[in-house]
Amino acid sequence: MQAVRDLLTPQLLPEPTEPAHARRRRRLVVAATLAAGTATLGATLAAPPGSLAFTLLGFLLATIWVAGSVAAGPLHLDRPTDRIESRRNLQAAVVLGGLAFAAFLGASVVAPHVPGLDGAIDSVLATADAGPTALVLAIAIVNAVAEERFFRGALPVALVGDHRAAVATAVYVLVTVATLNIALVVAAAAMGTVFMLERLATRDILAPSLTHVTWSSLMLLALPG
């Protein structure tokens, strides 16, 4: 458990030194990506679950996040050179994803008794149960990786100030509002904070990506319907 605690112990995120024109371009690309991604996210969740439109929009959304992060420029990541530390971080990331699922599993027992959350969770479960499981899982996994590359990679680098990580997390939550689902917004607030803490602790997006994939997969496969 010490490795998990270390993974949630943030370090200072250094602000990269870039020419002024590069920073301006980065911010414009990130802003455009946020606009396109938010609109596509809303359209994806509005499409009939399991439909061709839902599938195409789901994969398009992942493409937008990845393309935006690539077009914005270098992510300035700092992966550990120590193989033992790197392996420990990855193992802890998987464990953290499992722990997060366990927490949400417990919350799902209480949520039906909370006004506004019962119908929201039913909507998420209906989406997860629509269409072939492998296809829904594939959409979830590619979007988990894509979101980490953009929201924990490109977005914080484009921001300035000591509160860049907090602002990036707030933006992540605001984007999720496009789903019009309070359960997804609450999940984004909780998990977005966890993912960002991992980003700050490791100065990389590999650990949060692994936690995100683990958590999303378990939520789709193991959460009772």
Secondary structure, 3 states (H helix, E strand, C coil): CHHHHHHCCCCCCCCCCCCHHHHHHHHHHHHHHHHHHHHHHHHHHHCCCCCHHHHHHHHHHHHHHHHHHHHHCCCCCCCCCCHHHHHHHHHHHHHHHHHHHHHHHHHHHHHHHCCCHHHHHHHHHHHHHCCCHHHHHHHHHHHHHHHHHHHHHHHHHHCCCCCHHHHHHHHHHHHHHHHCCHHHHHHHHHHHHHHHHHHHHHCCCHHHHHHHHHHHHHHHHHCCC
